[in-house]
Amino acid sequence: MIRPQDDAPRKVLIVKLSSLGDVVHTLPAVMDLHAAFPQAQIDWVVERAFAPLVTRCDAVHRVIPCDLRRWRKKPFAAETRMQWRAFKTALQQESYDAVMDLQGLTKSALVAWLARTTPTGRRYAMGNQTEGSGFEAATRWVADVAVPVTPHIHAMTRGRVVCASALGYSVQGAASYGLGRAVLLRQPLVALVHGTSRADKEWPIEHWIDLGQRLKQAGFDVALPHGNEEERQRCDMLAAQLPGALVWPRLSLDALTEHLAQCTGVIGVDSGLSHIAVALDLPHVQIYNFDTAWRTGPEGSNRQCAVYRQPCPTVDEVWQAWRQCAQTPDRHEVQA
């Protein structure tokens, strides 16, 4: 995959601001870039909340955090103006041979436009919308080169294809996320990722209790992460029915990633934490109430799978998928 260095970019800027799952899905594209151009400096602009995860990526040289979500709430506040100026200063410290807008939205186009390029540098972006993703016209206005993408494409593959097509190398092999894993003797601990940003993605609490009891009977301990007060209350409800379950304290994203890395595996709904489990190459079952696993679910791993049913998968289906992922080397795509 390595390109001749006489025409290789020396500095590349990735613009992928949010959300957590989207950021995780972009990691393989960055690892591909690093493999193709091992001498290149790769920087990344991302929402501050997700910066700790990006910092862990082996291929990333510098993380440039921003707070666009927060700034938009108070655009004229003195603090916002001061922080915006500081962000622009950090962004424009370098001039880039390639600026890759992998978000395709007005906010990412603005960041790409503000970034400085070398005299021969170019701004690249997706040339069209893909199924299930947002896309805004400003992306094409800012991009010097718009890369056409097949509409029906996995979110992780999309970023890999855009970068490869833009910079002239080929996508090869399974995805690498560059997060690494702690080399520890892991205890038989399974994290249950029950929290998600959308209520219609949730799995019934009685299902979680049943699943947790089966895990306990099979010799696994259960860990319950949470990211907000509502999820913490659900953790307490689950722990009351699962004696010995570990309710983790509310952790920073970096600490939470470390905790997940030490687990035997993860079972969770479609959420950012579940996608981190995929990136850590943990045995993992991802639960879908909608037929969108083809776009965001586990892709290419031999110990991970998605389970889909409407209105939601049964406990038996999720349990069987877990047994397959935890005990066999082959990846299983399960659709009930």
N, C-alpha and C positions, 0 to 999 in steps of 0.2 A: 504493500500500500504506500510505501514511502515515495514521495515525489522527488525529482531532481531539485537540488537546493538552489540552482541558479534562478529559478522562477518561483520559488516558494515564498509565501508571505512570511514576513518576519514578526508582524504583530497583528493579531486578530481579536476583534471585540465581539462577544456574544451578547445579544440583547434578548433576554427571556426573563421577564419580571416576575411573573406569578402564573398560576397558583402553585401550591406545593407539588401536586401531582404532575403538573406541566413541567416544573423545574426538574423533577426526577426523570421524566421522559426525555429531557434534553441532554442529560449527562452522557449517554452513549455517543451522541453527535460530537460532543467535545472530546471524548476519548478517541474517536475516529480521527478528528483533526490532529490531535497530538501524535497519533500513530503515523499519519501521512506526512506531518511536518514536525518532527521531534524537536527541532531547534526553535520553533515559533513560540512567541509569548502569547498566551491566550488569556484575555481578561474577560470579565463577565459582569454585566449590570443586572441586578436582581433586587427585588424588594427586601428591605432589611430583615424582615422576619425569617426569610429563607436563606440569608447569607451564610449562617453557620454550616448548612448542608453543602452549599457550593464550595465553601472554603475547604471542605474535606476532600474534594475531588482532586485526584492526583494530577490531572492535566491543567488545572487552573492556576495561573500565576498570580493574578490580582482580582479581588472581588470589589466591585464598586456598588455599595448599597445605596438604595434610594427609598423614599417614603411617599411615592406618588399617591397611594391610596389615602394616606393621612393628609397629605398636602391638599388634595382636591376638596376635602371637607372644610378647610379654612384657607382658601387660596390667597386672601389679602392680608392675613395675619403677619405681623412683623417677624414672628418666629419662622413661619413658612418661607417668607422671602429670604431670610438669612440662610436657612437650611438649603433652599433651592440654589442660592449662589454658591454655597460650599459644594453642593453636588456637581454643579457645572464645572467648577474648578477642578475637582477630582476627575471628572469625565474627560476633560480636555487637556489633561497632563500629557497624554500620549497622542500620537498620530498613527492611524491604523492602515494597514494595507488592505484589510477586509473588515467590514462591519456587517455582521450577520443578524438581521432582524428575524428571529425565529418565532415571534409572537403573532405578527400579522395584524396588530391593532393600532389605533391612532396613538396611544400612549407610547408604544414601543417605537413607532415611526418617529415620534418627536425625539426620543432619546437617540435614535440612529442619526437623525438629522443634526442634532447638536454635537455628536461625536466628530472629532477631527479625523480626516484621512490624509494620507501621504499624497504627493502629486499624482501618483498613478493608482492610488487606492480607490476602492469601489464599495458601495453599499449594496448588499444583496438582501433579497426577501422572497417569500413565497409569491408566486404570480397569481394565485387563485385560492378560493376557499376549498377546504376539504370537508367531507361529511362529518357533522357533529362538532365542528370548530367554528369560532368566530373569525371574521376577516373584514377589514375596513379599508376603504379606498385610499386613505393616506399612506398605507403601506406601499402601494404602487407609485404614488407621487414622489415619495422620497427615494425609493430604490433606484440605483443606476442599472441594476440587473434584476429582473423579476424571473424567478425560477418556476416554471410550471410543475405542478405536482398532481399525480393521480388522485382524484377525489376520494376514492375508497382506500384509505391507507391508515395504518396504525399510528397513533400519536408519536410513539418513539421512533418508528421508521421514518416518519415525515422529516424530522429534523436531520436525521442521518443523510437522507436523500438530498435535501436542500443544500447542505454543506458540501457533500461530495460533488453534486452537479455544478455548484458555483465555483469550486476551486479545483476541479479536474482530477479527482481520484475516484476510486470505486468503493462501494460499501462491501465489506468482506467480513464474513464470520458472524458469530453470535455477538450480541451487544455486551459491552463492558461498561460498567458504571463508575469505576474508579474510586469507590468509597472504601474499599478494603473491609476487613473484619478483624476484630480482636481475636488473637490466637489464644483461646482460653478453653479449659475443660468446661463445656457448657452443661448446666444442670438441665434435667428434663422439664423445661418450663415453656409453656405455650402462651403467647400474648394474644388476647382477644381484643381486636380493634373494633369496637362497637360504635364509635363516634364518627360522624360524617357531617358535612356542611349542609346536607339536604335531608329533610325528614323522610322523603320518599325513597331514599337509599338505605334506610335503617332496616335492621332485622329485628323481629319481635323479641322482647326481653325473655319471654318464656323459652324461646328457642336457644338463646344464649345460656340459660340456666341448664337446660337439658344437655347441651353440648359440653358445658363445663363439667357436669357430673360424669359424662362419658369419659372425658379426658382424665379426670381424677381416678376413675375406676381403672383406666389403662396405665396408671402410674405417672401421669404428668401433673405438675403443678400448673396453676393458672395465674397469669399476670393481667392486670386490668389498667391500661393507661387511660389518661383523660387530658383534655386540653382546655376545658372550660367548666363552669360550675354545673351546668346541666349534665355534662358527661360524668362529672365527679359523683353526682347524686345517683346516676345510673350504676356507677361502679359500686357504690355502697349497697344498692339494692341487690346487685349480683353477688357481692361478697357475702351478704347475709344468707344467701342460699347455697353458697359454695365455700364451706369451711376450709380455712387455710389459704384461700385465694389472696394474692398480693395486690393491694391497691397501690400502684406507684404514686408517689407525689407528683404534683404538676412539674414537669421537667422542661428545660430548654430544649430546643430542637436538636442540638448537638448531643446533649446528655441522653435524650430519648433515643436517638440513633444508636448510641453506645449500648443502652439497655437492650434494644431490639437485637443488636448484633450478638448478644450473649444468650439469646433464647434458642431453644430447639427448633422453634418454628412459630408461625403467626397465622391466625385465621381472622379475617376481617372483611368488612364491607368495602365498597369502592371509596377509598379515601387516600389522602396523602401518605398516611402512615403505612397503609397496605402497600403502596407503591415503593416506599422505602424498603419494606421487607423484600420486595422483588429485587431491588437494587443490591441488597445485601446477600442475595442468592440463598435466602432461607427457604426451607420447605414452607409453602404458603398456599392457602385456599382463599380466593377472593369471591365474595358473595355479591351477586347481581340480581336486582329485581327488574332490570331492563336488559334488553338485548344489545348492550353496548360493550360487552367484554372484548369483542373483536377489535375495538378501537383503543381501549385503555387497559385491558387486562394483561395478565402475565403473557410474555411473548418470548418463545424460544428457550425457556429454561426446562430442565428435566425434572424439577421437583416442585413445580408450581402449576396451578390450574385455576380456572374460573368455573363457578357453578351458577347457572342461570335458570330461573323459573319465575313466572308471574302468577300470583302477586309477589311471591318470594319462595326461595328454595326451602325444602323441608330439612329438618335436622338429620334425617337418615341420609339425604343426598350430600350434605356438607360433611358428615362423618365419614362416609365412604370415600369422598374425595380426599379428605385428610389422610386416611389410612393409605391411600394410593401414593400421595405425594410424600408422605413421611417414610414409606417403606420400600418404594421402588425407584430405580434411577431414571425411569422414563417419564416425560411430561405427559399429562392427561388433560385434554380439554373436555369438560363435562357439561353437557346441556341436557337438563331433565325435560 
